[in-house]
Amino acid sequence: MSASQALLNALPPRTCARAQIGFFDFVCKPLFLHFTARFKGAQPLLTGLLDNYAYWVAKAAEAAGQQGA
């Protein structure tokens, strides 16, 4: 198991998902948006990133729903 997997496994599901979303918002999305604007052939990378982002948003909503239940 990698160090990042161990860290994510140690966090509660809602915290883990929110951490991922924050990282995407602060680092990944701006980087990929600028990169793909310059290099049009890299558009599939942005598509994959946005799919992954949607996954974590759904996980955060799921965890919030479970926590509220």
CORKA-V603155 format. One record per pair of residues at least 12 apart in sequence whose C-alpha atoms are under 10 Angstrom apart, sorted by the first residue. I is the first residue (numbers start at 1). J is the second residue. Records with the same first field share a line. If there is no record, write none. Layout:
I = J + J
This chain:
8 = 20
12 = 63
13 = 59 + 60 + 62 + 63 + 64 + 66 + 67
14 = 56 + 59 + 60 + 61 + 62 + 63 + 64 + 65 + 66 + 67
15 = 60 + 63 + 64
16 = 56 + 59 + 60 + 63
17 = 53 + 55 + 56 + 57 + 58 + 59 + 60 + 61 + 62 + 63 + 64
18 = 56 + 57 + 59 + 60 + 61 + 63
19 = 56 + 60
20 = 52 + 53 + 56 + 57 + 60
21 = 52 + 53 + 54 + 55 + 56 + 57 + 59 + 60
23 = 53
24 = 49 + 50 + 52 + 53 + 56
25 = 53
28 = 46 + 49 + 50 + 53
29 = 46 + 49 + 50 + 53
31 = 46
32 = 45 + 46 + 47 + 49 + 50
33 = 45 + 46
